[in-house]
């Protein structure tokens, strides 16, 4: 493996974070803080507890997942789409780096940025509400796997999109609504039976449920099923990427 090439791609993408610090870090943290203030104060005064957890604490895992999912997809998709847009993708394809090293560089940088953002948001949440993490090791693992999985999805979207409008379509009109409808601010057990059944077709439900379990030991979906769904989604993304590099889809034409 060309570790020097992998390191160069990774550091180049990480350096872009400092050039877009407001967009990459400050903006998501401020947005999440507003969620804490609005939902925690306004709705939290009316809803005291959900599954034995105060409402303000209950929404923390969902808000962290909301930021991690959207930022993972956005960072990875923009990272690979920009070389395609400027034409420098051909220099990358002709460089002595394999497709695996390219993916590891871009996806690793996007996942790293999302994980750091998630940690910052957790620290920010501590300013507004006290919370405990029942399973810290599981929480860290779920956070890392989720960031990697959705960074892979973002990488796929960055290759698929042929303009910046399509690049923003999935994060804004697919990922964000699915996250809001996936139990970010509520337990799906509060829904009527029909809507609860329909909600189970939302893959984000399993991410938020597993992440919330790592905090409070309770979840809307059995943890084993949630972990299996996360693994399935990760496998599907890896399979699609393998097909893209084998066929050269939107890379060589």
WODABEL-V8754 format. One line per field, one symbol per residue. ss: DSSP state (H for helix, E for strand, L for the rest). phi: phi as a letter, one per 40 degrees, with the letter a starting at -180 (. if undefined). psi: psi as a letter, one per 20 degrees, with the letter a starting at -180 (. if undefined). A space follows every 50 residues. Layout:
ss: ???
phi: ???
psi: ???
This chain:
ss: LLHHHHHHHHHHHHHHHHHLHHHHHHHHHHHHHHHHHHHHHHHLLLLLEE LLEEHHHHHHHHHHHHHHHHHHHHHHHHHHHHHHHHLLHHHHHHLLLLHH HHHHHHHHHHHHHHHHHHHHHHHHHLLLLLLLLLLHHHHHHHHHHHHHHH HHHHHHHHHHLLLHHHHHHHHHHHHHHHHHLLLLLLLHHHLLHHHHHHHL LLHHHHHHHHHHHHHHLLLLLLHHHHHHHHHHHHHHHHHHHHHHHHHLLL LLL
phi: .ccccccccccccccccccbdcccbccccccccccccccccccccbbcab fgbdcccccddccccdccccccccccccccccccccgcccccccccbccc cccccccccccccccccccccccccccbacabbcbcccdccccccccccc cccccccccccbacccccccccbbcccccccbgcbaccccccdccccccc ccccdccccccccccbgbacbdddcccccccccccccccccccccccgdf bbb
psi: pnhggghggghghhhhghhlgghhggghggghghgggghggghhihogqo kjpqghhhighghghggggghgggggghghhghhhiiihhhghiqlqrhg hgghgghggghghhgggggghghhhhhhqpqqohmhghgggggghggggh hgghgghhhgpjrhghhiggggifggghghjjkgjrpiiiqqgghhghhi iohhghghggghhhgijqqhqphgggghhghggggggggghggghhikoj hj.
